[in-house]
Amino acid sequence: MKLTVIFSIIVLSSVSLASSIGAENIDHVKKFKQTKQCPGCDLSGADLSGLNLRHANLQGADLSGASLGDSDLTKANLSGAILTGANLNSTKLIGANLSNARLNSAYMGYAKLMDANLKRASLINANIGRSNFTGADVTGANFNGVRCDTYTGLDGSASAAWCK
């Protein structure tokens, strides 16, 4: 009897853990892929890599741990979005609104952030190596602990000023 109870607890714990690993709300992911509109949605952990998401509205969305590598988010609204730990490798964020976004510990290698609005964004411990920030507005942004060797600075020249 005790063995059956213990086995049941183990099985139920495993099922609970497995369902929480892919934390994104499946309905939100489906809605977003169809409409490119999902302000305030839970897309945490979602695989959105390689997609054309130009002009998407993700204001205030939770994209923590999401994969957006190689996606095109040109002119997207990501203001107030949570992108903590997200993969933004080679992502196009040209002219995107990332004001007040949380990009802490995000991987942003080779990201294109030209003319992006990063006002008051938090990039604590983000990896920004080889990213391009030409013309971006970084007023009040927090670059504490960013990891990189070099990136393209606001004026279009190579820089390492924000690198840890």
C-alpha positions, 0 to 999 in steps of 0.5 A: 500500500505504501509503495502504491502511494509513493509511486502515485506521488512520484507520477503526479509530481512528474506530470506537474513538473512536465506541464510547467516546463513549457510555461507559455499559454498555448492560446496566447501563442496561437493568437499571437502567431495569427494576429501579431497582436498580444499585449500583456500575453504570457509567451514565456518559454515560447519558441518564436524563432525565425518568424516575421513579427514586423509591427507586432504588439507585445506591449507588457507581454511576458516573453521570459525565456522565449526564443526569438532568435532570427526573428524580425521584430522591426518596429514592434512594440515591446514596451514594458515587455519582460524578456528576461533570459530570452534568446534574441540572437540575430533578432532584428529589432530595428526601430522597435519600442523596447522602452521600460522592457526587462532584458536582464540576462537575455542573449542578444548577440548580433541583434540589430537594434538600430534606431530602437527605443530603449529608454529606461530598459534594463539590460542587466547581465545581458549578452550584447556582443556584436549587437548594433545600437546605431541611432538607438535611444538608451536614455536611462537604460541600465547596462550594469554587468552586460557581457560582450567584447564589442558592439556597434555603438550609438554613433555607428562605431565599434565600442566596448564601453558598456562591456563588463 
